[in-house]
Amino acid sequence: MKVDDETNAPIRDILVAVDFSEHANRALDFAIRLARPLGARIHIEHCYMELPTKLLEHNVWIPEGVWDRLKKEDGVRLEGHCERVRAAGIPVELHQSETLPSEAIAARAKQIGADLIVLGTRGMSGLKHALLGSVTERTLRIAPCPVLAVPAPKDGEDD
């Protein structure tokens, strides 16, 4: 967890980054557990990678309407996340960005005045981590507020 100098400030706005992975689901569950006793609001951020541009670099053709359909399907899934938060009695706002995840997360945190960012981790270590990098690690470096990284469960450990 990265903590800044304002450790006594109340936590009122929690930003949770989601990508539909189990790691992100675990982070959202943890944020809900944190927000409820604090009376905090949850902001959900979902980032769309600029997939068409990346695919065009590899001469991959995307049929017309596919990108819009995928975004619409994601919208349904994101609304499911919002419903989970509402069911816990917590106010929620949904945000979406079309840029690199760590930059989008940091920018959104600044825009909404987030007091805390909650992210899931994939538990990468060693060479794999050094080669692939990490959204969580980059966000830790550039975030304007404290960041809580929720680890994946250990092998054999239940959620």
Backbone as CSV, one residue per row, in Angstrom:
resi,resn,N_x,N_y,N_z,CA_x,CA_y,CA_z,C_x,C_y,C_z
1,MET,0.851,-1.175,0.000,0.000,0.000,0.000,0.891,1.229,0.000
2,LYS,0.628,2.127,-0.895,1.346,3.408,-0.940,0.522,4.416,-0.147
3,VAL,1.147,5.076,0.805,0.436,6.036,1.644,1.121,7.382,1.549
4,ASP,0.338,8.447,1.396,0.915,9.786,1.348,0.913,10.410,2.741
5,ASP,1.194,11.700,2.829,1.307,12.382,4.116,-0.032,12.663,4.792
6,GLU,-1.129,12.530,4.097,-2.435,12.872,4.657,-3.139,11.634,5.203
7,THR,-2.446,10.878,6.064,-2.991,9.618,6.554,-4.178,9.787,7.487
8,ASN,-4.402,10.969,8.034,-5.536,11.189,8.930,-6.793,11.654,8.201
9,ALA,-6.687,11.925,6.925,-7.850,12.378,6.155,-8.854,11.232,6.041
10,PRO,-10.150,11.531,6.139,-11.152,10.472,6.014,-11.183,9.912,4.592
11,ILE,-11.525,8.655,4.493,-11.668,8.016,3.180,-13.132,8.119,2.791
12,ARG,-13.399,8.941,1.794,-14.774,9.176,1.337,-15.015,8.676,-0.087
13,ASP,-13.975,8.677,-0.912,-14.106,8.251,-2.308,-13.046,7.211,-2.614
14,ILE,-13.503,6.003,-2.965,-12.615,4.888,-3.278,-12.755,4.569,-4.759
15,LEU,-11.637,4.562,-5.466,-11.626,4.220,-6.889,-11.162,2.777,-7.036
16,VAL,-11.963,1.969,-7.720,-11.626,0.563,-7.948,-11.518,0.338,-9.448
17,ALA,-10.382,-0.178,-9.885,-10.193,-0.488,-11.303,-10.649,-1.922,-11.552
18,VAL,-11.484,-2.111,-12.574,-11.977,-3.450,-12.901,-11.683,-3.786,-14.357
19,ASP,-11.357,-5.053,-14.577,-11.106,-5.538,-15.938,-11.782,-6.887,-16.181
20,PHE,-12.725,-7.257,-15.323,-13.499,-8.495,-15.405,-12.699,-9.734,-15.020
21,SER,-11.506,-9.564,-14.477,-10.725,-10.706,-14.002,-11.143,-11.043,-12.576
22,GLU,-10.779,-12.235,-12.128,-11.036,-12.615,-10.739,-10.274,-11.705,-9.785
23,HIS,-9.097,-11.249,-10.215,-8.296,-10.344,-9.384,-9.052,-9.035,-9.147
24,ALA,-9.666,-8.516,-10.194,-10.434,-7.273,-10.071,-11.696,-7.493,-9.241
25,ASN,-12.340,-8.659,-9.401,-13.519,-8.970,-8.592,-13.162,-9.008,-7.113
26,ARG,-12.012,-9.584,-6.811,-11.540,-9.649,-5.424,-11.290,-8.235,-4.888
27,ALA,-10.701,-7.375,-5.715,-10.449,-5.991,-5.307,-11.768,-5.251,-5.058
28,LEU,-12.760,-5.469,-5.922,-14.057,-4.821,-5.735,-14.709,-5.293,-4.439
29,ASP,-14.649,-6.594,-4.171,-15.207,-7.114,-2.919,-14.531,-6.470,-1.712
30,PHE,-13.209,-6.322,-1.782,-12.469,-5.712,-0.680,-12.868,-4.247,-0.514
31,ALA,-13.020,-3.537,-1.624,-13.427,-2.127,-1.568,-14.810,-1.984,-0.943
32,ILE,-15.702,-2.905,-1.250,-17.042,-2.881,-0.653,-16.936,-3.052,0.859
33,ARG,-16.096,-4.002,1.293,-15.901,-4.218,2.734,-15.324,-2.982,3.413
34,LEU,-14.447,-2.260,2.719,-13.864,-1.031,3.275,-14.875,0.114,3.299
35,ALA,-15.602,0.272,2.215,-16.490,1.428,2.049,-17.664,1.422,3.013
36,ARG,-18.205,0.254,3.274,-19.425,0.177,4.091,-19.249,0.839,5.464
37,PRO,-18.276,0.440,6.285,-18.156,1.082,7.610,-17.661,2.531,7.549
38,LEU,-16.993,2.899,6.461,-16.478,4.266,6.331,-17.512,5.246,5.786
39,GLY,-18.592,4.705,5.240,-19.579,5.565,4.593,-19.036,6.176,3.311
40,ALA,-18.124,5.470,2.674,-17.469,5.978,1.461,-18.265,5.620,0.212
41,ARG,-18.003,6.364,-0.842,-18.577,6.109,-2.165,-17.531,5.335,-2.962
42,ILE,-17.997,4.433,-3.826,-17.100,3.682,-4.707,-17.248,4.203,-6.129
43,HIS,-16.114,4.438,-6.753,-16.047,4.795,-8.168,-15.421,3.603,-8.880
44,ILE,-16.087,3.086,-9.884,-15.554,1.969,-10.664,-14.982,2.526,-11.957
45,GLU,-13.734,2.174,-12.245,-13.060,2.608,-13.482,-12.779,1.382,-14.343
46,HIS,-13.206,1.452,-15.596,-12.888,0.399,-16.564,-12.192,1.052,-17.747
47,CYS,-11.081,0.480,-18.145,-10.293,1.039,-19.250,-10.399,0.141,-20.469
48,TYR,-10.704,0.760,-21.581,-10.689,0.055,-22.855,-9.343,0.309,-23.490
49,MET,-8.606,-0.739,-23.715,-7.362,-0.568,-24.461,-7.752,-0.215,-25.887
50,GLU,-6.922,0.519,-26.535,-7.212,0.917,-27.906,-6.959,-0.269,-28.830
51,LEU,-7.806,-1.276,-28.658,-7.663,-2.546,-29.348,-7.613,-2.418,-30.867
52,PRO,-8.507,-1.667,-31.486,-8.443,-1.594,-32.944,-7.084,-1.120,-33.459
53,THR,-6.491,-0.130,-32.833,-5.189,0.371,-33.266,-4.132,-0.713,-33.138
54,LYS,-4.152,-1.412,-32.010,-3.166,-2.466,-31.798,-3.333,-3.584,-32.830
55,LEU,-4.574,-3.935,-33.130,-4.798,-4.993,-34.103,-4.411,-4.551,-35.509
56,LEU,-4.652,-3.294,-35.825,-4.293,-2.799,-37.153,-2.788,-2.886,-37.394
57,GLU,-1.997,-2.742,-36.329,-0.546,-2.873,-36.462,-0.166,-4.267,-36.960
58,HIS,-1.027,-5.236,-36.677,-0.762,-6.620,-37.078,-1.633,-7.044,-38.254
59,ASN,-2.195,-6.063,-38.950,-3.038,-6.307,-40.117,-4.235,-7.205,-39.813
60,VAL,-4.802,-7.047,-38.631,-5.996,-7.796,-38.262,-7.202,-6.923,-38.566
61,TRP,-8.144,-7.474,-39.297,-9.336,-6.737,-39.680,-10.421,-6.931,-38.628
62,ILE,-11.066,-5.847,-38.239,-12.160,-5.904,-37.277,-13.438,-5.549,-38.020
63,PRO,-14.391,-6.475,-38.074,-15.646,-6.181,-38.763,-16.341,-4.962,-38.159
64,GLU,-17.020,-4.223,-39.018,-17.723,-3.021,-38.586,-18.721,-3.353,-37.479
65,GLY,-18.728,-2.556,-36.450,-19.671,-2.730,-35.351,-19.199,-3.624,-34.219
66,VAL,-18.125,-4.388,-34.442,-17.662,-5.319,-33.409,-17.189,-4.566,-32.170
67,TRP,-16.378,-3.528,-32.366,-15.852,-2.761,-31.233,-17.003,-2.170,-30.418
68,ASP,-18.008,-1.604,-31.094,-19.155,-1.030,-30.388,-19.946,-2.104,-29.648
69,ARG,-20.092,-3.277,-30.265,-20.814,-4.374,-29.614,-20.079,-4.839,-28.363
70,LEU,-18.748,-4.947,-28.448,-17.958,-5.358,-27.287,-18.097,-4.348,-26.150
71,LYS,-18.078,-3.065,-26.481,-18.227,-2.032,-25.456,-19.621,-2.100,-24.819
72,LYS,-20.627,-2.406,-25.626,-21.987,-2.525,-25.100,-22.084,-3.722,-24.151
73,GLU,-21.484,-4.851,-24.539,-21.478,-6.033,-23.672,-20.736,-5.742,-22.371
74,ASP,-19.625,-5.027,-22.472,-18.891,-4.639,-21.266,-19.758,-3.755,-20.378
75,GLY,-20.556,-2.888,-20.989,-21.444,-2.020,-20.220,-22.412,-2.808,-19.352
76,VAL,-22.912,-3.913,-19.896,-23.818,-4.781,-19.134,-23.068,-5.390,-17.950
77,ARG,-21.853,-5.856,-18.199,-21.049,-6.451,-17.119,-20.694,-5.405,-16.063
78,LEU,-20.385,-4.193,-16.510,-20.052,-3.122,-15.568,-21.261,-2.754,-14.712
79,GLU,-22.430,-2.762,-15.312,-23.640,-2.480,-14.536,-23.838,-3.553,-13.466
80,GLY,-23.449,-4.789,-13.758,-23.495,-5.855,-12.753,-22.599,-5.536,-11.562
81,HIS,-21.415,-4.999,-11.838,-20.520,-4.576,-10.750,-21.181,-3.472,-9.922
82,CYS,-21.794,-2.517,-10.606,-22.458,-1.414,-9.900,-23.590,-1.941,-9.019
83,GLU,-24.329,-2.915,-9.514,-25.424,-3.501,-8.732,-24.899,-4.175,-7.468
84,ARG,-23.739,-4.849,-7.556,-23.130,-5.467,-6.364,-22.854,-4.407,-5.306
85,VAL,-22.348,-3.261,-5.740,-22.028,-2.184,-4.800,-23.314,-1.607,-4.210
86,ARG,-24.301,-1.356,-5.062,-25.583,-0.813,-4.583,-26.264,-1.769,-3.601
87,ALA,-26.167,-3.078,-3.882,-26.778,-4.084,-3.009,-26.176,-4.041,-1.605
88,ALA,-24.943,-3.557,-1.496,-24.288,-3.418,-0.192,-24.637,-2.083,0.460
89,GLY,-25.482,-1.284,-0.201,-25.903,-0.005,0.352,-24.873,1.098,0.198
90,ILE,-24.026,0.977,-0.807,-22.941,1.937,-1.025,-23.202,2.710,-2.313
91,PRO,-23.071,4.036,-2.280,-23.207,4.805,-3.525,-22.080,4.442,-4.493
92,VAL,-22.406,4.415,-5.778,-21.414,4.016,-6.782,-21.539,4.892,-8.018
93,GLU,-20.401,5.164,-8.630,-20.351,5.863,-9.914,-19.463,5.058,-10.848
94,LEU,-19.874,4.967,-12.106,-19.127,4.225,-13.117,-18.400,5.197,-14.033
95,HIS,-17.131,4.892,-14.299,-16.309,5.704,-15.197,-15.645,4.769,-16.204
96,GLN,-15.463,5.248,-17.429,-14.790,4.459,-18.457,-13.812,5.344,-19.216
97,SER,-12.683,4.751,-19.583,-11.640,5.482,-20.308,-11.116,4.629,-21.449
98,GLU,-10.648,5.290,-22.492,-10.008,4.598,-23.607,-8.549,5.008,-23.654
99,THR,-7.781,4.467,-22.733,-6.348,4.754,-22.684,-5.661,3.665,-21.869
100,LEU,-4.384,3.799,-21.666,-3.642,2.818,-20.887,-4.157,2.799,-19.452
101,PRO,-4.327,1.621,-18.868,-4.962,1.525,-17.553,-4.313,2.352,-16.446
102,SER,-3.014,2.267,-16.249,-2.407,2.988,-15.124,-2.583,4.495,-15.266
103,GLU,-2.446,5.006,-16.479,-2.630,6.440,-16.700,-4.088,6.845,-16.475
104,ALA,-5.013,6.012,-16.945,-6.439,6.303,-16.764,-6.818,6.279,-15.290
105,ILE,-6.295,5.311,-14.556,-6.606,5.187,-13.131,-6.097,6.411,-12.372
106,ALA,-4.850,6.790,-12.620,-4.275,7.953,-11.930,-5.027,9.235,-12.288
107,ALA,-5.360,9.402,-13.563,-6.083,10.605,-13.994,-7.478,10.656,-13.374
108,ARG,-8.157,9.516,-13.342,-9.504,9.483,-12.759,-9.440,9.771,-11.259
109,ALA,-8.448,9.201,-10.589,-8.301,9.449,-9.149,-8.138,10.936,-8.875
110,LYS,-7.336,11.585,-9.693,-7.133,13.029,-9.531,-8.431,13.788,-9.818
111,GLN,-9.120,13.404,-10.898,-10.349,14.095,-11.306,-11.424,14.037,-10.223
112,ILE,-11.604,12.879,-9.610,-12.687,12.719,-8.625,-12.234,13.021,-7.201
113,GLY,-10.949,13.278,-7.016,-10.438,13.517,-5.667,-10.458,12.261,-4.822
114,ALA,-10.099,11.127,-5.426,-10.118,9.846,-4.710,-9.199,9.891,-3.492
115,ASP,-9.668,9.277,-2.423,-8.871,9.160,-1.208,-8.079,7.864,-1.193
116,LEU,-8.505,6.901,-2.019,-7.867,5.585,-2.062,-8.163,4.935,-3.406
117,ILE,-7.159,4.258,-3.955,-7.329,3.431,-5.155,-7.172,1.985,-4.710
118,VAL,-8.078,1.119,-5.149,-7.992,-0.307,-4.836,-7.846,-1.066,-6.149
119,LEU,-6.806,-1.895,-6.217,-6.505,-2.681,-7.418,-6.246,-4.128,-7.045
120,GLY,-6.551,-5.017,-7.950,-6.153,-6.403,-7.778,-4.752,-6.592,-8.329
121,THR,-4.087,-7.637,-7.870,-2.776,-7.978,-8.417,-2.867,-9.365,-9.024
122,ARG,-1.955,-9.640,-9.886,-1.909,-10.964,-10.490,-0.809,-11.806,-9.869
123,GLY,-0.119,-11.248,-8.902,0.898,-12.000,-8.179,2.118,-12.351,-8.994
124,MET,2.433,-11.555,-10.019,3.625,-11.822,-10.815,4.871,-11.538,-9.998
125,SER,5.910,-12.300,-10.274,7.173,-12.031,-9.598,8.322,-12.410,-10.514
126,GLY,9.502,-12.019,-10.121,10.704,-12.399,-10.841,10.740,-11.919,-12.271
127,LEU,11.283,-12.758,-13.159,11.495,-12.402,-14.555,10.184,-12.084,-15.269
128,LYS,9.141,-12.853,-14.994,7.858,-12.600,-15.655,7.399,-11.169,-15.378
129,HIS,7.520,-10.734,-14.139,7.115,-9.371,-13.781,8.006,-8.344,-14.451
130,ALA,9.304,-8.592,-14.465,10.245,-7.635,-15.056,9.986,-7.462,-16.547
131,LEU,9.614,-8.527,-17.229,9.381,-8.456,-18.669,8.016,-7.865,-19.009
132,LEU,7.012,-8.203,-18.250,5.657,-7.800,-18.593,5.223,-6.490,-17.954
133,GLY,5.862,-6.117,-16.877,5.421,-4.916,-16.173,4.133,-5.180,-15.435
134,SER,3.576,-4.143,-14.849,2.384,-4.335,-14.043,1.591,-3.037,-13.950
135,VAL,0.306,-3.128,-14.231,-0.567,-1.964,-14.081,-0.536,-1.502,-12.628
136,THR,-0.576,-2.455,-11.709,-0.568,-2.101,-10.290,0.719,-1.389,-9.911
137,GLU,1.848,-1.923,-10.347,3.126,-1.299,-10.004,3.220,0.110,-10.591
138,ARG,2.834,0.282,-11.832,2.899,1.612,-12.460,1.939,2.579,-11.763
139,THR,0.757,2.094,-11.427,-0.206,2.945,-10.734,0.348,3.391,-9.385
140,LEU,1.022,2.487,-8.686,1.653,2.852,-7.408,2.613,4.022,-7.578
141,ARG,3.326,4.043,-8.687,4.326,5.095,-8.917,3.710,6.438,-9.293
142,ILE,2.560,6.441,-9.969,2.031,7.705,-10.499,0.738,8.178,-9.839
143,ALA,0.190,7.392,-8.932,-1.098,7.734,-8.319,-1.016,8.984,-7.453
144,PRO,-2.081,9.785,-7.463,-2.116,11.000,-6.641,-2.599,10.754,-5.209
145,CYS,-2.880,9.489,-4.869,-3.403,9.159,-3.540,-2.917,7.763,-3.153
146,PRO,-3.182,7.319,-1.922,-2.774,5.968,-1.527,-3.389,4.899,-2.430
147,VAL,-2.644,3.811,-2.595,-3.073,2.684,-3.421,-3.032,1.419,-2.576
148,LEU,-4.118,0.669,-2.592,-4.192,-0.606,-1.901,-4.212,-1.702,-2.952
149,ALA,-3.205,-2.559,-2.941,-3.117,-3.671,-3.892,-3.599,-4.939,-3.194
150,VAL,-4.685,-5.515,-3.685,-5.279,-6.710,-3.096,-4.673,-7.927,-3.784
151,PRO,-3.925,-8.749,-3.047,-3.252,-9.883,-3.680,-4.223,-11.001,-4.050
152,ALA,-3.798,-11.807,-4.997,-4.551,-13.002,-5.359,-4.463,-13.979,-4.192
153,PRO,-5.472,-14.847,-4.036,-5.370,-15.824,-2.951,-4.202,-16.770,-3.206
154,LYS,-3.606,-17.243,-2.123,-2.522,-18.213,-2.259,-3.110,-19.522,-2.751
155,ASP,-2.286,-20.348,-3.386,-2.754,-21.646,-3.876,-3.437,-22.410,-2.749
156,GLY,-4.622,-22.914,-3.043,-5.364,-23.689,-2.068,-6.162,-22.854,-1.088
157,GLU,-6.059,-21.539,-1.182,-6.775,-20.641,-0.271,-8.078,-20.211,-0.917
158,ASP,-9.150,-20.259,-0.160,-10.449,-19.803,-0.666,-10.514,-18.299,-0.626
159,ASP,-11.367,-17.746,-1.501,-11.612,-16.296,-1.490,-12.318,-15.924,-0.262
